[in-house]
């Protein structure tokens, strides 16, 4: 059994992860939240306490200040707190440093997003091969469990694909991962995660078509789909983390990712992009100050966690999968719906952060119990999906399988 959790990061996803870890601290042990800004960690602890989400009051919930790029400091904190599992929910810029710290400290590692080089957004695919997968042999040699991309997308959708392979298909033709937020936060324009990381996704579209990588123009291909609960929504072909491991680990001809956006969002995003505010290239102001436009935009957009109190509506995230079973054509939609208001009532957050944060906590429980303590580096689709999906069902993220989608 592994126990004691170190959560690195203090944003919206870390906020929910702390709540869900505290609800399960009888299995997970003590919980430390660490970030560059300790006051943000303490605000999370206040929220957990306020909502009475600490299951076992004999276990500790505390904070520390940490620069996660400082490997020595991270190793020292892991050892000081006797943490055996690290959930990395900080900016993806620190992923490699945190992973190296976990290897050195000989503890398990979980993240929810792919590493990003600050200077190289949307690198050539497959992204995992550029950095993380190069460290797999080191993890294996040292017996380190490292689970990559264990959020919802990537993460749960990867498990949905594994579930489809295990039970529903002999051969798979196409996988369409679809993510739509049919909610209203009341702001003119906002992103549901860190604006800098969120908007960097829309520089290039890499997608997997006919067993090869294809690059498309951002927001140039769209379709509509009639989703369960949230109804008909407009989706745009986008690039995303999970394609870069699924294309390697799942035998399918095409794997695509679609994100839902309103006309208003697309219009505002297009204006911001056309005038250069989503650029990651530094510019010099008239006063001689060097700034990155995207970082300026991040500074003026709402904090994603601040959206939670007034958010209404629901999300739907799932995998539309087509292929054959026993020689017959088959199509299924595996999905989850999540309600913004219900998430706020439980953990003082919105559904986007909720869906991203519950899965890594479930993964930590499975590592702790031994069923996912595989002592090597894996993406979620390489693991048995059954205990993960079953555990999520009891933690607020239920899975529904529609075997007659669209009908």
N, C-alpha and C positions, 0 to 999 in steps of 0.2 A: 504493500500500500504506500502510495506517495501522498503527502499532505503538505499544507501550508502553501499559500498562493501569493505570488508577487504580481500585481497588476501594474504595468508600466504605461503611463498615460493618464490624463485627467480630462479628456474631452467627453463628448456625448456618449460614445460607445463605452468608454471606461466607466462612466457614471452608471449605466445599466448593468455592466458586468459586475460592478461592486455590489449592487443590490442583489443580483441573482446569486453571486458567490456567498453573500451573507445569508441568503435564504437556504443555502445548502452547506453551511459551514460545519455541520455535523459530519459531513463527508470530506470537506476540503481543508478544515483546520483554520489556522490563523490567516488573516488577509492583510497584506500591506499594499497600499496604493502609493506609487511613487511617480513624481513628475518634476520638471524644472520649477514649477510653481506650486509649492506645497499648500498654499492657501486654497487652490482649486481642489486638491485632494481632500482637504478638510471640509470643504463645502459638500463634496460627495458623501463623506462620512456623516455629516449633519443630515443630509437627505435620507440616507439609509436608516439612521436612528429615528428621524421624524416619522418615517413610514412604518416603523416597527418591523423592519425586515431582517433583523438578526435572529436567526433560529436558535442558536446555542450561545447564550450570553457568557459562557465560560471561555469562549474563543476570542482572540484579540482581533480588532479592526483598527488599523492605525496608518499613519502616513509618514513618508520620508521625502526629502528633496533629492532629486537625482538628475544628472545630465546623462542620458542613456547612451550618448556617443562615447562616454568615458568608460571603457571596458573594465578597467581596474575598479572603478567606483561601483559599477554594476555587480561585478563578482563579489566585492566586499559586502554589498547590501544583501545579495542572495545568501551569503554565508551568515551574516549577522541575523537575518530574519529566519534562518533555517528553512527557507522556501525550497520546495522540491519541484514546483511547477511555476513557470513564468508565462503569463498571458501578456503578450506585447500588443498594446492598443494605442501606442504613440504614433506619431507620423511615420509613414513607411520609409522615410529617409534613414531611420535608425535601425531598421530590421537587421542588417548584417552585423552591426555592432552588438545588438542584444543577443543574436544567435551565437556569435563568438563567445559572448560572456557566459551563456548557458552551457556551451561545450566545455569551457574552461572550468566552470563550477560543477559540471556533471549533473545538470538538472534538465528537466523536460521543458520544451519550448513550444508555444502556440502563437500564431499570428492570424490576422484576418485579411491581410492585403499583401500584395507582392511588393518586394523592395523597389524603391524608385531612386535612381540617381538624380539628384537635383538639377544637374546640368543636361540630362538626356531624357526628356519625356518621350514616352511612346517609342522605345527602342525597337529594333528589329526583333521579330519573334523567333522562337518562343521565349518569352520574357524570363521564365524561371531558369532557363538554361544559361542566361547571361550572368547570374549571380548565385541564387540559392542552391540549385542543383549541383553546382561545383563543390559544395560543402557536404554533400550527402555521404561520400566515403568517410569523411572525418567523423560524421555523426555515427555511422555504422561501426567504425573502428572503436569509438569511445562508448558505444552503447547508449547514445543519446536519442531520445524520442523527440522528433521535431515535426509537428503537424503544421503544414503550410496552408494558409487560406481557409481557416475554419470559422468564417463568419456565415452569412447566408448566401450571398453571391459575391465572391466564391465561398464555398463551404457546403451549406445544405443542398444547394442545387447540384453540387458534385455528388453528394450522397444520393440524390434522386436519380442521377444517371447510373450510379452503381446499383441502385435498387432495380432500375429498369433492366439492366444486364442480368442481374441475379434471378429475377422472377418473370419478367414480362416479354422479353424478346430473345430470339435466336440470332437475328441480325438487325442492326440499326442503320437506317438510311439517314435520317436527319434528327438533330437535336436543336430546338429553338428555345433558348433560355429567355424568359420574358419577365421584366420587372416594371411594375406600374404602381405609382402612388396617386390614388384618386382621393387626395386630401387637400385641405386648404389651411394654410398657416396664417393668412391674413396680411402677409407682407407683400410689397410690390415685387420683390425678387429676393430669393434666398436659396441656398443650397442646404441639403440635409446632412452633409458631412462637412469636414474641413473644406472651405471654399477653394483653397489652393489645390489640394489633392483632387477634389471633385472635378474642377474645371480643367485640370491637366489631362483628364481622360479624353477630352474632346479636341485633341490636336490631330490625331490620326485614327482611322478605323482599320484595325487588323482583324480579319475574320477568316474562318476555316471553311473553305468551299471546295468540294470535290477533292478532298485529301491534300490540299495545298493552301498556303497562306495567300490571301488576297487583300490588297489595300484599297479601301474605298474612301470617298470624300465624306467628311463629317456631316451628319444630318442630311445626306443626299438620298437615302433609301428609306422609305417609310411604309407602314402597313397598318391596318386596324385589326383588332381582335376583340371578340366579345368574351370578356373574362367573367368567371363566377363572382357573384356578389357586387363587383364594382362596374360591371357592364362594359360597353364598347369603349375602347381606348385607342389612341394613336400611338404607335411605337416607331422608334427610329433605330436602324441598324447601328450598333456601336461596337467598339472594342472593349474587352474586359478581361480581368485576370484569369478567370477560370478556363477560358478557351485555350490558354497556353499550357495547361496540364491535361485537360480533357482530350485535346487533339493527340496527345501521346498515349494516354492511358485507356481511352475508350475507343473501340473500333466502330467508327461512324464515318459516313462519307462527308457530311457537312455538319458543323457545329457553329451556331450563330448566337449572338447576344443582342437583345432588343430592349431598349429603355423607353419608357413612356414619358412624353413631354407635352405640355399644353402649347397651343399656338402662342400664347403670351410669353411663355418661357423661351421658346425658340426665337421669337422676335427680339426680346431683350438680350439674350445670349448673342445673337447675330450682330446687334448694334455694338455690344461690348467688344466683340471680337474684331469687328470691322474698324473700330477706332483704336484698337491695339491694347485694350485693357486686360485681355486674357493672355497677353504675351509673357513669356518667361525670360525674355532678353532684356538686360538692364538698359535703362535710359538715364540721361543726365538732365536734371531740371535747370531752369534758368539761374537758380541759386547755386548750381554746382553740386547738387546732391544726387548721388547715384541711387536709383530705385528700380525695383522690378515691378512692372505694372500689375502683374497678377497678385503680388503681395500687397500692393496698395488696395486693390479691389477686395482682397480678403479682409483687410483692416476695416473697410467701411460696410461690408455686408454683415447681416445679423449672425450672431453666434448660433449655430444649429440647435444647441440645447435651449436657447431662449424661445424657440418656436413652440415648445412642447405644450405650454399651458393652454394655448388657443387653437391647437391643431384639431381639425375635425376630419372625418372620413376614414378610409381604409386603404391598405396596400394589398397587392396580390403579386406574388413572385412564384414562378414555377417553370417547369420544363415540359414543352410540347414535343413528344418523341414519336417518331414514325419508323416502322420497320416491319419485320415479319416474325410470327410465332407459329410453329408447326406448319410452315408453308403458306400461311394466310397473312394478308396485309393487316396491320394493327396500328392503332394510334391511341396514345394516352396523354393526359395532362396531369402531372403531379405538382401540387401547389400548396401554398399557405396563404391565408388571409389574416391580416393583423389590423387592429383598430387603434387609431391614435389616442382617442379619449381613454380607452381602457388601459393603455400603456401608461398614460399620465397618472391615472388613478393608482396604479400599482407601484410605479417606480419614478414618477415625476419626469418622464421622458416621452418622446414621440416614437412612433412605430418604426421609423427607419433605423434609429439607433437601437431600438429593442431587437429587431430582427437580426442585426449585425452582432449584438452583444451576447445574446443567450447561447448561441451555438458554441463559442469558445469556452464558456463555462461548462457546458455539457461535455465538451471534449476533455476538459480538465478532470471532470468527475470520472470519465472513462479511462483516462490515463491513471488516475489515482487508484481505481479499482483493479487495474491490470489489463482490462480487455482491449484497450488501445495503447498500451505501453509497449510499442513495437520495437523500440531501441534502434531506430533508424529514422531517416527523413522520408516523409510521405506527404502526398496531397490527399485530400479527404476521400476521393473516389477509389483510392487503393485500400481503404479500410472497410470492414464489414459495416454496411449502413444500418443494419437492424437495431443494434443497441442505441445508436445515435438518434435515429428517428423516434424510437420508442421513448427515450429519455426526454427528447424535446417535446413530445406530446404532453408530458406531465409538467413541463416547465413554461408553458405558455405559447408554444409554437406547434400547432397541430398540422399534420400532413393529410391531405385529401388526394385520392387517386380517382380521376374521372376517366373511365374507359370508353366514353362516347363524347369526347369534347366537341363543342360547337353545335351539339344537337339538343 
